[in-house]
Amino acid sequence: MFSLLGVELCFSLFLFLWFFMMCFVLIYLCMNNICFLFSWELFNCSSSSVNFDLLLDWMSCSFSGLVCFISGCVMIFSMSYMSGDSNYFRFTLMVMLFVLSMNFLIFIPSMVSLLLGWDGLGLVSFCLVIYYQNNKSLAAGMLTVLMNRVGDCFILGVISILMVLGHWNMMCFWDFMGFELVNFFIMLAGMTKSAQIPFSSWLPAAMAAPTPVSALVHSSTLVTAGVYLFIRFFNYLTVYYWFNIFMVYISIMTTVMSGICALYEYDMKKIIALSTLSQLGVMMMSLGLGMPMMALFHLYTHAMFKALLFMCGGNIIHCFSGKQDMRQIGSVSKVLPVTCVFLNIANMALCGMPFLAGFYSKDLIVEGLVSGNMNLFTLLLGLFGVCLTVLYSGRFSLLIIWGNESSEVYSNIKDNDVKMIFPMSMLVLGAMFGGVIFQSLFSSFYLNIFLPMSMKLIIPLLIFMSLVGMFGLWGKGLNVNILSVLSYINSGLWFMNSFVCYPLLQGFKSLSNSSLKSVDMGWFEILGGQGLFNLNKLSLTVLEYWLVVAFNCYMLIFVVFIMFL
């Protein structure tokens, strides 16, 4: 029997081995310019063939390798972060099940089999969010699973509509009468899973999970599932003119909303979660602009520095005995210098600083926005979202690294834990050189956009102006609440829980209760078990009565006959 530490290490080695295997398969596929589609027919039903399909192409292999690489780093990180937890083995198994569900989603192109990964992500994420087993975690877990269940219902609707085609392979669809409804359902399912407006409220609530889980969820697994589904279905979705327009406006609204709310937050993990929401908006904006490969490129680079950002935040939380409020943590650079260096690199990559990973993908997306056929208001909102990323990232660094010193003394603060430094060191290489490596490996990630010099310089100028504004507001507006009303609105994510989640969930709850009373406890009881029981009881009672009458008549006839004889 392996010890718990041995099991964790074995899982990490397996994930890294899968990463290297995917790298070799990726090199083979790219050099030969081929892909493989494996199909196993399970059964036929009403002229519809239900198959278990596996797709091996450069996109699925590269994404799976990236997911397993980050998961291996998270496993090593959690060996130290979760070392004192009594349910450590259960946590490890749930994380591995989470990674398995994501790989099902990546490799399976059939809509029926895709539910293995799509629904598995939602259910396992619920188990991980409620891991600490308190009322707050349960509320966050219920919000997460119910909002994701909305997307699951749309996927089930797609499967039911596609019975007309006789198959569910997403690589071989064709146009038919209800295909526009199919695309609409897929768009809503992807928006739900990737937490776009108005389904954004579950993403900050999912921070109730342990920090290693947050690093995995927000970098390359749960929240990126909707983006990956959009990329796979992009050729079908972009046929309809409403998709591009709708996605551009929704994504820009999500980016601006999450950026403004992050400026008013003091919870460290919530700020990083809102930054994930902002970058998901950037990926969706790239899809709306007609650049799916740029969305995939930004997904890859974002996964590297976002996992690093969560690990740095998790190390700080772990060393400061679970404190997440940035007002209670300060001058971390004096006690955790290596972690602060990694945190700064991840924040600069998030902002799109030149020659870091985020610069290569984010710069192309923003240039596509500038050169696109957009009105001035939309363009200014998109550029404002880029500025907000620099503002809240800089505020986060200033408050954590150079803020006021903590009044409490912690004896367990150390920066020499190999199990934490080693995975962060591997991810920091990805945050620094991941952009240029991905762009040189995949020709699809290289895009020529020709703009005049004045428009080319807009993005570096915006970053510089945002930095100047951040330092100008330091100590005035970003460290204290400017207006309590604005702070109340933005810290509550624009009341999205009250206006969207609770009415929606309350409506479904009322509908289900009325359905339970009128159908399950009503007509089903009358036509089902209770009604059948009452019918049998009535039949047997009538039969018993007539049997007694017939027996009495028989005895009367028998007695009369005996007397006659």
ABEGO torsion letter per residue (X at the ends): XBBAAAAAAAAAAAAAAAAAAAAAAAAAAAAAGBBBBBBBBABBBGGBBBBBBBBBBAAAAAAAAAAAAAAAAAAAAAAAAAAABAAAAAAAAAAAAAAAAAAAAAABABAAAAAAAAAAAAAAAAAAAAAAGBAAAAAAAAAAAAAAAAAAAAAAAAAAAAAAAGBABAAABBBBAAAAAAAAAAAAAAAAAAGBOAAAAAAAAAAABBAAAAAAAAAABAAAAAAAAAAAAAAAAAABAAAAAAAAAAAAAAAAAAAAAAAABABAAAAAAAAAAAAAAAAAAAAAAGBAAAAAAAAAAAAAAAAAAAAAAAAAAAAAGGBABAAABBGAAAABAAAAAAAAAAAAAAAGBBGBAAAAAAAAAAAAAAABBBBAAAAAAAAAAAAAAAAAAAAAAAAAAABBBBABBBAABBAABAAAAAAAAAAAAAAAAAAAAAAAABAAABBBBBBBAAAAAAAAAAAAAAAAAAAAABGAAAABBABAAAAAAAAAGGGAAAAAAAAAAAAAAAAAAAAAAAAAABAAAAABAAAAAAAAAAAAAAAAAAAAAAAAAAAAAAAAAAAAX
